């Protein structure tokens, strides 16, 4: 799967006991590298005030989010494209630039 910055994709994240996972959305920040890894930010549907940027359905260039969400600017992950389960869509407003503070 080829990913583009601004895409929102689902990745399996482990619970704290590491016995099971739950599908969670992330915002892709970088194209994948030669090994298929990319850098992303976590997204939550829990209203959060600190270090987050709100993203609504109207701000999607394509696809849709299940509900209004918040990009967690302090939750940065390096992930593999091999673990990508689903593409929600592409955000259109350059939300990641708002994480600079």
TORKOL-332276 format. One record per residue (C-alpha): x, y, z; residue in three letters; residue number from 1. Coordinates in Angstrom, 1 decimal, decimal comma, padded with zeros to 4 digits. Example, Ala and Ser with C-alpha at 12.3 -4.5 7.8 and 13.67 -1.06 7.14 Angstrom:
BEGIN
      X      Y      Z   r   k
  012,3 -004,5  007,8 ala   1
  013,7 -001,1  007,1 ser   2
This chain:
BEGIN
      X      Y      Z   r   k
  000,0  000,0  000,0 unk   1
  001,4  003,4 -001,0 unk   2
  000,7  006,1  001,6 unk   3
  000,7  009,9  001,2 unk   4
  001,1  012,6  003,8 unk   5
 -002,4  013,7  005,0 unk   6
 -004,0  010,3  004,6 unk   7
 -005,8  008,9  007,6 unk   8
 -005,4  005,1  008,0 unk   9
 -006,3  002,4  010,5 unk  10
 -003,5  000,5  012,3 unk  11
 -003,8 -002,2  015,0 unk  12
 -002,7 -000,8  018,3 unk  13
 -002,1 -003,1  021,3 unk  14
 -003,8 -002,9  024,6 unk  15
 -001,5 -002,3  027,5 unk  16
 -001,4 -006,0  028,4 unk  17
 -000,2 -006,7  024,8 unk  18
 -002,7 -009,6  024,4 unk  19
 -005,0 -008,0  021,9 unk  20
 -005,2 -005,0  019,6 unk  21
 -007,8 -002,5  018,6 unk  22
 -008,0 -000,7  015,2 unk  23
 -007,0  003,0  015,6 unk  24
 -006,7  005,8  013,1 unk  25
 -003,4  007,7  012,5 unk  26
 -002,5  010,7  010,3 unk  27
  000,3  009,9  007,9 unk  28
  003,1  012,5  008,1 unk  29
  005,6  011,1  005,7 unk  30
  005,6  008,9  002,6 unk  31
  006,9  005,4  003,4 unk  32
  010,6  004,8  003,2 unk  33
  012,5  002,0  001,4 unk  34
  011,6 -000,4  004,2 unk  35
  007,9  000,5  004,1 unk  36
  008,0  002,6  007,4 unk  37
  006,2  005,9  007,8 unk  38
  005,8  008,5  010,5 unk  39
  002,3  009,2  011,9 unk  40
  000,3  011,0  014,6 unk  41
 -002,4  009,3  016,7 unk  42
 -006,0  010,3  016,3 unk  43
 -008,7  010,1  019,0 unk  44
 -012,4  010,6  019,1 unk  45
 -012,2  011,6  022,8 unk  46
 -012,4  015,5  023,1 unk  47
 -008,9  016,6  024,2 unk  48
 -007,8  020,1  024,8 unk  49
 -004,0  019,8  025,2 unk  50
 -001,6  019,3  022,2 unk  51
 -004,4  018,4  019,8 unk  52
 -005,9  019,7  016,6 unk  53
 -009,6  019,1  015,9 unk  54
 -010,6  017,5  012,6 unk  55
 -014,1  017,4  011,3 unk  56
 -015,8  015,6  008,4 unk  57
 -016,0  018,8  006,4 unk  58
 -012,2  019,0  006,5 unk  59
 -011,8  015,7  004,6 unk  60
 -010,8  016,0  000,9 unk  61
 -012,0  012,4  000,4 unk  62
 -013,4  009,6  002,5 unk  63
 -014,8  010,1  006,0 unk  64
 -014,0  009,7  009,7 unk  65
 -016,6  007,9  011,8 unk  66
 -016,9  011,0  014,0 unk  67
 -015,3  014,3  014,9 unk  68
 -011,7  013,6  016,1 unk  69
 -008,6  015,1  017,5 unk  70
 -005,1  014,7  016,1 unk  71
 -002,7  014,0  019,1 unk  72
  000,3  016,2  018,2 unk  73
  002,3  014,6  021,1 unk  74
  001,7  010,9  020,0 unk  75
  004,2  010,3  017,2 unk  76
  004,7  006,8  015,8 unk  77
  006,9  005,1  013,3 unk  78
  004,8  002,3  011,7 unk  79
  005,0 -000,2  008,9 unk  80
  002,7  000,0  005,9 unk  81
  002,3 -003,8  006,3 unk  82
  000,2 -003,2  009,3 unk  83
 -002,2 -000,7  007,6 unk  84
 -005,7 -002,2  007,7 unk  85
 -008,0  000,5  006,2 unk  86
 -007,9  003,9  004,6 unk  87
 -010,4  006,4  006,1 unk  88
 -009,5  009,2  003,6 unk  89
 -007,4  012,3  003,0 unk  90
 -007,6  015,4  005,2 unk  91
 -007,6  018,7  003,2 unk  92
 -006,7  021,5  005,6 unk  93
 -003,0  020,8  006,4 unk  94
 -003,9  020,1  010,0 unk  95
 -000,4  018,8  010,9 unk  96
  001,0  022,4  010,4 unk  97
 -001,3  023,4  013,3 unk  98
  000,7  021,1  015,6 unk  99
  003,6  023,5  015,7 unk 100
  001,9  025,4  018,5 unk 101
